[in-house]
Amino acid sequence: MLFSSLQLLYWYFEKVCGMMIPAPISAGFSDVANYSPLMQTSSEKEVFRTELVEKPSSWKIDHSKHLLFLGSCFSENIGELLKTYKLNVCINPLGIIYNPQSVEATLSNIISPQGALDSDIIFDEDTQIYHSWNAHSRFSSMNKAELISKVNEETKRAHNFLLHADILFVTLGSTKVLNRKLSIF
């Protein structure tokens, strides 16, 4: 089963965002995702809109490809869609990331795994839980060694996946970067 990027966008806006894009789509996609394009009536022809025309591409995604998704929730949703069609995907291994600096840091860590450092770990005294600055809260743990182990295992898995990846998808959700201040006493 092959998907074009335009077809994935149609799916995303309709199924995830609940929005219909009133533009022509290929018949092949409507079979795949049960997408029913709007029929144009004479009154609809008068409505201003941008019509998207899909151009065939030599670049295709199929079951033989290994796809790594990094970035925003868009990466998460498209990756999960492709996963339901049994494509070989690795989706945001260390969690959703939104800005270019975080994407770069995550990708650098996946390319050359350094392992989680003590300086990346914080302890929340209120909840008695350890967190990593460089990983999603799903890795958080009451045990520091367990947190480090989980982050390192996922980083190694992502590194091994990247070695065989055919395509890297990067989506950004923001250009803003929040930096932490180190307090010195």
C-alpha positions in Angstrom: 0.0 0.0 0.0 1.5 3.3 -1.0 0.7 6.8 0.4 1.6 10.2 -0.8 2.3 13.0 1.6 -0.9 14.8 0.4 -2.9 11.7 1.2 -1.5 11.6 4.7 -2.4 15.2 5.2 -6.0 14.5 4.1 -6.2 11.7 6.5 -4.7 13.7 9.3 -7.0 16.7 8.9 -10.2 14.6 8.6 -9.5 11.8 11.2 -7.4 13.6 13.8 -8.5 17.2 13.5 -12.0 16.6 12.4 -11.7 18.9 9.4 -12.6 18.2 5.9 -10.4 19.5 3.1 -12.7 20.2 0.1 -10.1 19.4 -2.5 -10.0 16.7 -5.1 -8.2 13.5 -4.1 -7.2 10.4 -5.8 -9.6 7.5 -6.0 -6.9 5.1 -4.6 -6.8 7.0 -1.3 -10.5 7.0 -0.8 -10.4 3.2 -1.0 -7.6 3.0 1.6 -8.9 5.4 4.3 -12.6 5.4 3.6 -12.3 9.0 2.7 -15.4 10.3 0.8 -14.6 13.5 -1.1 -17.2 16.2 -1.2 -19.3 16.4 -4.3 -19.1 19.9 -5.8 -22.5 21.6 -6.3 -23.0 24.8 -8.2 -23.1 26.8 -4.9 -19.8 25.2 -3.8 -18.1 26.3 -7.0 -18.5 29.9 -5.9 -16.7 29.3 -2.5 -13.1 30.5 -2.5 -10.6 27.7 -1.7 -7.2 26.4 -2.6 -7.5 23.3 -4.7 -4.6 20.9 -4.1 -3.6 18.8 -7.1 -1.7 15.7 -6.3 1.3 15.1 -8.6 2.6 11.6 -9.0 6.0 11.1 -7.4 8.7 8.5 -7.9 9.3 8.6 -4.1 7.0 6.1 -2.5 6.5 4.6 0.9 5.9 0.9 1.1 6.3 -2.1 3.5 10.0 -2.5 2.6 10.9 0.9 4.0 12.0 1.7 7.6 10.6 5.0 8.7 11.8 7.1 11.7 9.5 9.8 12.9 10.8 12.7 15.1 9.0 15.8 16.2 5.6 17.0 17.0 2.3 15.2 17.5 1.9 15.3 13.8 4.8 12.8 13.6 3.1 10.8 16.3 -0.3 10.6 14.5 1.1 9.9 11.0 3.5 7.3 12.4 0.7 5.6 14.3 -1.5 5.6 11.1 1.3 3.9 9.1 1.9 1.5 12.0 -1.8 0.3 11.8 -1.0 -0.6 8.1 1.9 -2.7 9.4 4.7 -0.5 8.1 8.0 -0.6 9.9 8.1 2.6 12.0 9.9 4.0 15.0 7.9 7.0 16.4 9.4 9.6 18.7 11.5 7.2 20.7 12.2 9.6 23.5 8.8 11.4 23.3 7.2 14.2 21.4 9.6 17.2 20.7 8.5 20.5 19.2 11.4 22.8 18.4 14.5 22.5 16.2 17.0 22.6 19.0 15.3 19.6 20.8 15.0 17.7 17.5 18.7 18.3 16.9 19.7 17.2 20.4 17.5 14.0 20.2 18.8 13.1 16.8 22.4 13.7 17.8 21.9 11.4 20.8 20.3 8.7 18.6 23.2 9.0 16.1 25.9 8.8 18.7 24.4 7.4 21.9 26.1 8.9 25.0 23.8 7.5 27.5 21.7 9.5 30.0 23.9 11.7 32.2 23.3 12.6 35.9 23.1 16.2 34.8 20.1 15.3 32.7 18.2 13.8 35.6 16.2 15.8 38.1 14.4 14.7 41.2 11.0 16.1 42.1 10.8 16.2 45.9 7.0 16.7 45.9 6.3 13.5 43.9 9.5 11.6 44.8 10.0 10.8 41.1 13.1 11.2 38.9 12.7 12.8 35.5 15.0 13.3 32.5 15.3 16.7 30.7 15.9 14.8 27.5 13.0 12.3 27.6 9.3 12.2 27.9 7.7 11.7 31.3 6.8 8.1 30.4 10.4 7.3 31.3 10.1 8.9 34.8 10.6 6.6 37.7 11.0 6.5 41.5 14.3 4.8 40.9 17.1 6.9 39.2 18.9 3.8 37.9 15.7 2.5 36.3 15.1 5.9 34.6 18.6 5.9 33.2 18.3 2.3 32.0 14.9 3.0 30.3 16.2 6.1 28.5 19.4 4.3 27.4 17.6 1.2 26.2 15.2 3.3 24.1 18.1 5.4 22.7 20.0 2.2 21.7 16.8 0.8 20.1 16.4 4.1 18.1 20.1 4.1 17.1 19.8 0.5 15.8 16.6 1.4 13.9 18.3 4.5 12.4 21.1 2.4 11.0 18.5 0.7 8.7 16.1 3.6 8.3 15.2 4.6 4.7 13.4 7.8 5.6 13.6 10.2 8.5 10.5 12.4 9.0 11.0 15.5 11.1 8.0 17.7 12.0 8.3 20.9 14.1 5.6 22.3 16.3 7.3 25.5 17.4 10.3 27.6 16.9 10.4 28.7 20.5 13.0 27.1 22.8 12.7 27.2 26.6 16.0 27.1 28.4 16.4 26.2 32.1 18.3 28.4 34.4 20.8 26.7 36.6 20.6 28.1 40.1 23.9 28.6 41.9 23.8 28.8 45.7 
